[in-house]
Amino acid sequence: IAALDAEARRILQLNDKGGYTVPTAGLYPYQWNWDSAFAALGFATFDIDRAWREIETLFSGQWDNGMVPHILFHVMDEGYFPSYDTWGTADAVGRGACTLPSSGISQPPVAASLAWEVYRANPAAGDGRLRALYPKLLAYHRWIMDARAETGAVVITHPWEAGRDNAPDWDEAMAGIDPAGVQPYTRRDTGHVDARMRPTKDDYDRYIWLVQFGRDRKWDDSQIAAESPFRVADPTMTFTALRSTRDLALMADLVGEDRTEIDGWIARLEEGARGLWNPETRSYDAINLRTGNRAGSVSNAGFLAWWGGLRDERALPVLRDVLDRSTYAVPSYDPAGPQFDSLRYWRGPVWAVMNFMVGNGLAEAGQAELAARVRGDTARMIADHGFAEYFDPLDGTPAGGGTFTWTAAVWLAWAS
Ligand code: DGY
């Protein structure tokens, strides 16, 4: 354990670029939104000041409209595509006075929840920093509710916004995009990682098509909402937003601010989250707003319901079935499902950060045995197979990038 702890700390320090942490060198050479929030959680176990700096740097890229981008391009790197130029956000609507180069979309809003964890790790050290961060978190959540929550559930405008890039949840919506007009591009990810572990070319054509689509509309949220073929209500966004909004309410109490607006958001998000229940699969999944169709996909995102605070026992039997089919909890997609691919990114592999949220949610809901399974499997997976980006749920094969920040962070903060 001591050796693994030391290795996890070494990884965070290795990926520390001075105030922000890259997920892993090469494959992801910038600051990513939710990766960074998890990095803070890891730093909080041994360097509380550095933990706060991580979150503060992330919010230094916040747009005037409240949006916190999914990538901040602090130092340009030829080894990653799409580049800042491809995103074309310099004159984006909503960006305002923010000058830090960024993408034009956001990511699952775990920042408030993890900032709250960082605060709780050392309240004396965090009091002033939490007070300074609070208005920024509030603006972020106000943007989410205004720009992404038209159905109560939180929608994504790009698969990258969900963080679960190639999840089967958006197969239908992705098929609805004709990428014929996509400009020629060269992928960089498959130069770093085995192509079998990454999204396909068909996926990438559509990812880039959607980037061009947003850029052509100057990332104007209302225009994109009205015109994009891709608008999907997503359980990752919805449950993380619900959890973060609850944590934001606790912060409001702490800093002595009125929480009426926040309580209204919680009520709306709860209703939207309940609407993601799929009675056929007996799990929560995505809804394609352009067709009204449910994805029919049993995923680890659906199992975030407890993290979101829904005390719903209906989803437990399906979770048990999925765990029975897995050596390591929790696969990103049901191993018995037709789209299962044990190594391909979000179509099967296990992700430590999702396990952190699923496991903690289960524990809070009183499901001690299931929570222990998720946590124990996470520890065993990392101890046996290293600090990989993700893992094969059947045999633990480490996949994607290595020396991965958020896997190390989850080890330090929870699994070890
Ligand atoms: C990537 O480049 O694969 C990222 O997931 C985009 O956010």
Boltz pocket constraint, residues with backbone or C-beta under 6 A from the ligand:
constraints:
  - pocket:
      binder: B
      contacts: [[A, 27], [A, 70], [A, 81], [A, 160], [A, 163], [A, 165], [A, 189]]
      max_distance: 6.0
